[in-house]
Amino acid sequence: VRATRKFILRQIGSEAQATGIVRAVIFAILQMREMNREMLRFYVFERHLFEWDIQSELGEEFHSLYRDLLFTLTDLIEKGVQAGEFSPIDPDLGAALIMGTINTLTYLWLYGDEERNLMEDGKALWDLFLRLTGGGGEEEK
């Protein structure tokens, strides 16, 4: 979980605008999930096999990371709305849209759709988010 936080911070890099940072966060999350597919698959589908203490500790760590990402996205979206990078959108709803979609796409990918490409799904999610928020001006990387 700490490695994920560090990885996301590195991916944000020198992005200064909320638009670029939100995009970087989305793709960093998806990239980390791609790099850790088997661990995620084991956690999602087999965690009931862990001893209770391990289940609890892992659950708390994943919950903490998820909560941090959700709050970070909420803050970034709010800043983006204030700066005029996004049209008015409820920041909580925008963050929930992003994280909920990432989790659903990850689940479908883990469940066995070997052909699913999380980075392509990320591009579609990003395009959808920009259409919903009127965001733009960000060149595709």
CORCORSUL-V361853 format. One record per residue. N is the residue number from 1. SS is DSSP state (helix for helix, strand for strand, loop for the rest). Layout:
BEGIN
N|SS, N|SS
END
This chain:
BEGIN
1|loop, 2|helix, 3|helix, 4|helix, 5|helix, 6|helix, 7|helix, 8|helix, 9|helix, 10|helix, 11|helix, 12|helix, 13|loop, 14|loop, 15|loop, 16|loop, 17|loop, 18|helix, 19|helix, 20|helix, 21|helix, 22|helix, 23|helix, 24|helix, 25|helix, 26|helix, 27|helix, 28|helix, 29|helix, 30|helix, 31|helix, 32|helix, 33|helix, 34|helix, 35|helix, 36|loop, 37|helix, 38|helix, 39|helix, 40|helix, 41|helix, 42|helix, 43|helix, 44|helix, 45|helix, 46|helix, 47|helix, 48|helix, 49|helix, 50|loop, 51|loop, 52|helix, 53|helix, 54|helix, 55|helix, 56|helix, 57|helix, 58|helix, 59|helix, 60|helix, 61|helix, 62|helix, 63|helix, 64|helix, 65|helix, 66|helix, 67|helix, 68|helix, 69|helix, 70|helix, 71|helix, 72|helix, 73|helix, 74|helix, 75|helix, 76|helix, 77|helix, 78|helix, 79|helix, 80|helix, 81|helix, 82|helix, 83|loop, 84|loop, 85|loop, 86|loop, 87|loop, 88|loop, 89|loop, 90|loop, 91|helix, 92|helix, 93|helix, 94|helix, 95|helix, 96|helix, 97|helix, 98|helix, 99|helix, 100|helix, 101|helix, 102|helix, 103|helix, 104|helix, 105|helix, 106|helix, 107|helix, 108|helix, 109|helix, 110|helix, 111|loop, 112|loop, 113|loop, 114|loop, 115|loop, 116|loop, 117|loop, 118|helix, 119|helix, 120|helix, 121|helix, 122|helix, 123|helix, 124|helix, 125|helix, 126|helix, 127|helix, 128|helix, 129|helix, 130|helix, 131|helix, 132|helix, 133|helix, 134|loop, 135|loop, 136|loop, 137|loop, 138|loop, 139|loop, 140|loop, 141|loop
END
